[in-house]
C-alpha cells in the first residue's frame, strides 16, 4: 500500500514538473541554453508585437547590431503584420507563441494543434517566413504540446532567466535583473507585448533594452538567436 502511494506521489510530482516547469524534459526536452562557446546569451521577447514597445526595441537592437528572438502571438501578428515583417526583415528569429495565449497544460490535443497552427499561419502571412521555434505561454505544457510543435517543424524553447519585466518594476530594475542574472549560454526572457491586452504597456522593457545590451556588451557578451542553438 505504501509502495503504491509512493509511486503515485512520484507520478503526480513528475507530471506537475512536466506541466509547470518551462525547462522540464518530462514532456519533451526543450532548448534551455545556448551551446555556443564563450560568453554568449540570447535575448528573447514574448507576446508581441506591440505598436509602442516593439519598434523601440527593434531600433535599439539595430543601432547595436544585435539579433534577438521574438516569440510572436498570432492574434497580435494579425493586428500588426508590418511589425512582424520588420522583425524578420531585420534578421531576428521569429518564433511561434501560439495564437490565443492560453495556458496549454490542460488543453486537448485538438486545441493545442489549432492554437499552434493558427499562430504559425498568422506569422507566415505577416512575415513570409515559417517559424522553426515555439515557446508555450508561461512555459506550461502537456505530454502532447512539444510533440505537436515538432510536427510543425518547431523546436520548443524554454528560458534560463525570467526577470518579471511584465510587472513593470521600473526600467533600471529590469536592466539590473537581466544583467545580473545573465550567464554564458543564458536564454533571457523579456516581453515586448502583453498576452492578455494587445495594447498593454511594455515601454519599460523597451527602454531597458539599450541598457541591457550595452552593459552585457561591455562585459564581453555576444548575442545569438535561439534557433542557432
Secondary structure, DSSP 8 states (H G I E B T S, - for coil): -HHHHHHHHHHHHHHHHHHH-TT-STTS--B-S--SSSSEEEEEEEEE--TTHHHHHHHHHHHHT---EEEE-HHHHHH-HHHHHHHHHTT-EEEE--SS----TTS-HHHHHHHHHHHHHHHHHHHS----EE--GGG---TTHHHHHHHTT-EEB--SEE--GGG---HHHHHHHHHHH--TT-EEEEESS-TT-TT---HHHHHHHHHHHHHHHHTT-EE--GGG-
